[in-house]
Amino acid sequence: METPGNDEPSPTAPPAAPVPPPSSAPRPAIGPTSSGIPVEPAHHGGLGGDWPTQATEAIVNVVGSVRDRTTGPIITIARGVVFGVFAGVLGIVVAVMLVIATIRLLDEALPSGVWLPYLILGLVFVLGGALVFRKRNQPSATGNTATP
């Protein structure tokens, strides 16, 4: 009988079986096994023994190509819309800040009240708008004319 803390086998225990030398030890089976029993690869209709992997790869390739053809352009369009809206909002904010800075700069630089910077910027915007409006009816480079 063993006592706790005693690592020696009891004198009544049967001797352990001798361990065979490595050269005479059984070799593991080559190929796929199922619970230690060697399994022969099945050949069904020319699919080969690796048909689950081939089927999985075929499905993954089909799903990947469908995803690339559908969601790829949608993601590109969505990114363009998001970045376009962001750039538009940022452009409007910068334009408003530039107008405010120009009015303040002209108000400090000119001797009169704030009416003169408003008049100058108003004239600049009216002239710019008139030039853009005048260009709208000019024919394009392809020879087509825009209808009013």
C-alpha positions in Angstrom: 0.0 0.0 0.0 1.3 3.4 -0.9 1.4 6.2 1.7 0.9 9.8 0.7 4.1 11.5 -0.3 5.8 8.2 -1.1 6.6 8.0 -4.8 8.0 4.4 -4.8 5.7 1.7 -6.1 4.3 -0.7 -3.5 6.0 -4.1 -3.2 2.8 -6.0 -4.1 2.4 -4.1 -7.5 3.2 -6.1 -10.6 6.3 -5.0 -12.4 5.7 -2.6 -15.4 6.0 -4.0 -18.9 9.3 -3.3 -20.5 9.4 -0.5 -23.1 10.4 -1.7 -26.5 13.5 -0.1 -28.1 12.7 2.7 -30.6 13.8 0.6 -33.6 11.1 -2.1 -32.9 8.4 0.4 -31.9 5.4 0.3 -34.3 5.4 3.1 -36.9 2.4 5.4 -37.2 0.2 4.9 -40.2 0.9 7.0 -43.2 -2.0 9.0 -44.5 -5.3 10.0 -42.9 -6.4 8.0 -39.9 -9.6 7.7 -38.0 -9.1 6.9 -34.3 -5.7 5.3 -35.1 -6.9 3.0 -37.9 -5.4 3.8 -41.3 -8.0 4.9 -43.8 -7.6 4.5 -47.5 -8.4 7.6 -49.6 -11.7 7.1 -51.4 -11.8 7.8 -55.1 -15.3 8.7 -56.2 -15.7 9.8 -59.8 -12.2 11.3 -60.2 -12.6 13.8 -57.4 -9.5 12.6 -55.6 -8.9 12.2 -51.9 -8.8 15.9 -51.2 -12.3 16.8 -52.5 -13.6 18.5 -49.3 -10.7 21.0 -49.6 -11.2 21.5 -53.3 -15.0 22.0 -52.8 -14.3 24.5 -50.0 -11.8 26.4 -52.1 -14.2 26.5 -55.1 -17.0 27.9 -52.8 -14.6 30.5 -51.3 -13.5 31.6 -54.8 -17.0 31.9 -56.1 -18.1 33.9 -53.0 -15.0 36.1 -53.3 -15.6 36.9 -56.9 -19.3 37.7 -56.4 -18.3 39.9 -53.4 -15.7 41.7 -55.5 -18.2 42.4 -58.3 -21.0 43.6 -56.0 -19.7 45.1 -52.8 -16.4 46.4 -54.3 -18.1 49.1 -56.5 -20.6 49.9 -53.8 -17.9 50.5 -51.2 -16.0 52.7 -53.7 -19.2 54.7 -54.4 -19.9 55.0 -50.7 -16.4 56.2 -50.0 -16.7 58.8 -52.8 -20.0 60.1 -51.4 -18.6 60.3 -47.9 -15.4 62.0 -48.9 -17.3 64.3 -51.3 -19.7 65.5 -48.6 -16.9 66.0 -46.2 -14.9 68.0 -48.7 -18.0 70.0 -49.6 -18.8 70.9 -46.0 -15.1 71.7 -45.3 -15.0 73.9 -48.4 -18.1 75.8 -47.3 -16.6 76.4 -43.9 -13.3 77.6 -45.3 -15.1 79.9 -47.8 -17.2 81.5 -45.0 -14.1 81.9 -42.8 -12.2 83.6 -45.7 -15.1 86.0 -46.3 -15.2 86.8 -42.5 -11.4 87.3 -42.4 -11.5 89.5 -45.6 -14.3 91.7 -44.1 -12.3 92.1 -40.9 -9.1 92.8 -42.7 -10.7 95.4 -44.9 -12.5 97.0 -42.0 -9.2 97.5 -40.2 -7.4 98.7 -43.4 -10.0 101.2 -44.7 -10.7 104.4 -42.8 -14.5 104.3 -43.0 -17.0 102.0 -41.3 -17.8 98.4 -42.2 -20.0 99.4 -45.1 -17.1 99.9 -47.4 -15.7 96.3 -47.0 -19.3 95.0 -47.5 -19.5 97.1 -50.7 -16.2 95.9 -52.0 -16.9 92.2 -51.4 -20.4 92.6 -52.7 -19.0 94.1 -56.0 -16.5 91.2 -56.2 -19.2 88.6 -55.8 -21.6 90.3 -58.3 -18.8 90.6 -60.9 -17.8 86.9 -60.4 -21.4 85.8 -60.6 -21.9 87.9 -63.8 -18.9 86.3 -65.4 -20.0 82.8 -64.6 -23.5 83.6 -65.7 -22.2 84.9 -69.0 -20.2 81.7 -69.7 -23.2 79.4 -69.2 -24.5 79.8 -72.8 -21.2 79.5 -74.6 -20.9 76.3 -76.8 -18.8 73.6 -75.4 -15.6 72.2 -77.1 -17.7 69.4 -78.8 -19.9 71.9 -80.6 -23.1 71.2 -78.7 -24.9 74.3 -77.4 -26.6 74.3 -74.0 -30.3 75.2 -74.0 -31.3 78.0 -71.8 
